[in-house]
């Protein structure tokens, strides 16, 4: 029926795709779609996402499967495809660590199904899904005390170098002055510290002591802006 689809119009080809039957190709395609759906579910578990990227993840194993099926047994075509993937990589926007890891997962599944190892791809998907669930719900990798962003407003005539060090050393396990900006038409300075408290629930005591040093001007303490986790 569709056997002619696996015959090249150029005649004999070095690829082993001519040995693929219609039934086996459709079975591999179905397996790629199902495992791609599982990859998308793994990515969405407790993670912010967009519909476009999730749909791409679901289809990526099927796409990679087709590529591997075509280049199977053809070394020259395999090298050419690798070069194309490199071009695509440099034309893509940077992603988070989980974005890139999930893309590699989808590609690995596509490699397995493209070479006919359906059971291996299924077992690999299950193992990654379980490991992802365990790592996400467990406290693994979570800092004991989250980083805090401390902003202290001081008058322009106050020499701020080291003036708050004594207080910060008592309350913070680590701290670093990350930014100094002027406010209120240049009449005030704002110091920004990135810090981790030694123990929770020490915010009020620390702020009370800082107020005595900065002339009771504005002080704020909160979580720093969340950036993308990149590799």
N, C-alpha and C positions, 0 to 999 in steps of 0.2 A: 504493500500500500504506500507507505512513506519511505521505503527503502532507498528510493532514488535520491532522497534528500541527503543521504550520507555518501553520495557519489559525487566527486568533484567534476565540474565541467571541464577542468583542465586535464582530465585523464587520471592517471595514477598519481597519488600523492604520497609523500613520505609519512604523513600522519597516520595513526592507527584508527582514525575516526571511521574509516570505511568498514571496520570490523564491528562497529556499534550497531545493534539492532534498534528498531523503533521502540519496542517494548522496554528495553533496558534504558534507553535515553529518556523516555517519559517517566519511568520509575525513578531515575536519578533526579529528574527535574522536580517531581513531586516531593522527593525527600529534601531537596534543596529549599523548596518553598516552606515546608514545614519546619525545618531547622532554622531557616531565616526568620520565621515568625517567633521561634523560641529565642533567637539572638535579640530580636527587638524587645521581647518581654524582659530578658535579662537586663538590657540597657535601661528600660523604663522603671525598673524596681527602685523606688526611693531615689530617683534622679530626675532633674529637670530636663525636658526634652522638647523638640519641635516635631511636628508631624512629618515634615519633609525628610528629616534625618532618620526618623524611625522607619518610614517607608523604604528609604534607601538601604538601611540595614537589612530589612526583610527580603529585599530583592538581590542584595549583593552576592550571597552564596550561589544563586541561580546564574548570575552573570559570570562569576568566576568559574563555575562548573562548565559553562559553554566554552570559555577561553581554554581551559585545561583540556577539554575533550578535543578541541581542534588542534592543539599543539602537542598532544600526547604522541611521543615517539619522534617528534620533529625538533631537533636541537636548535636549528636556525630560527624557526618560528618562535620557539620559547625565548631565545635571547631578544628577539624583536619585541615581543610582548612585554618583557621585563623593562625595556627602554620606554615603552609607552606608559607603563604604570609610573615610572619615575617622572615623566612629564606631567601626568595628572597630579602627582603629589605636589609638585612645585607650583601648580596653578590653583591649589586648594587653600582655603583659609586655615590658620592654626586652630587646632581643636584642643579640648581638655584631655587630660590623661585617660579618662574613661572613654571618651569618644574614640581616640586612637586605638586603645586596647580592644574595644568592641569591633572596630573595623578589621583589625587583625584576626579576631575570632571568626567573623563572617567569612573572611578570605580563606582561613584554614579549613572551614567546613566546605567551602566551595571547592578547594583542592581535593578534599577527601571524596566528595560526591562526583567530581569530575573524573577521578580515577577509578570510580566504582566501589569505593570502600564505604558503603552506606552504613553498615553496623558500626564501624570505627567512628564515623562522623557522629552518629547518634550517641554513642558512649561518651565521646569527647564533649558533646553539647551538654549532656546530663552532668558530667563531672564539673564543668565550668559553672553551670547553673547552681549546683549545690555549693560550690566554693564561694561564688558571688553572694549567695544568700547568707552564708555563715559569716563572711567578712563584713557585710553591710550591717547585719543586726548585732554583731558583737562589738565590744569596745575597742577592737584591734585598730591601731593607728590613730585613735582619738587622743588628743592632748589631754593631760590630766586637768589642766586649767587653761581655758581658751585665752587667746591673746586679747588684750584690751587696748583701745586707743584713748590716751589721756591728752586732753587739750587744756592748757593753762594760760590764761590771759594775764599779762603783767604790764605795769606802766613802762613807758619807754626809757625812763632813767634808771631802771633796775638792772644791775649787772647779773644776767641770768646764768652765766657760766658756773655750774656747780651749786647754785643756790638751793636746788631741790634734791640734791644727791643724798643727803643724810636721811630725808624722809623716804625717798624712793627705795633706798637700800634696805630699809626695815620692812617695807611692805611688799616689795617686788622681788621675785626670784631673778628676773632679767628685765632690763629696761634699756631703751635706746632713744636718744633724741633724733627724730627723723625729719623734722621740718620746723622752720622758724618763719613766720609770716607777720606782716604788719596789718593792723586793723584800725578802724575808727579814724580814717584819714591820716594814718601814720602815728597817731598819738599812743597807740598800744601795740604790744607784741603778743603773738600767740605761739606758744611752744607745743609741739605735738610729740608725744612719746608713745612708742609701741612697747608694751610691757605685759608681763604675766605675773599675777599676784601669787604670793607664797601660799596663801590659804584663801578660800572663798569667804565672802561676807566681811571683807576688810575695807570695802570701798568708802564707807562713811567716815571711818576713823582717819583714813589717809587723806580724804578730801578736806576734813576739818583742819588737819595740820597744814595742808597746802594753802588753805585760805588765810592762815595767819602769816604766810610768807609772801603772798601775792597781793596783799592789800584788799582782800575779800572781793576780788574781781571774779569774773565768770570762769568756772571750771566745769568741764564735761568729761564723762568717762563712759565709753560704750564699745561696742564691737567694731573692729575695723571694716572698711569696705571689702566685700568678698570678691576676690579676683578669680580667674579661671585657673584650675589646676592643670598646668602644662607639663609635658615631659621635658 
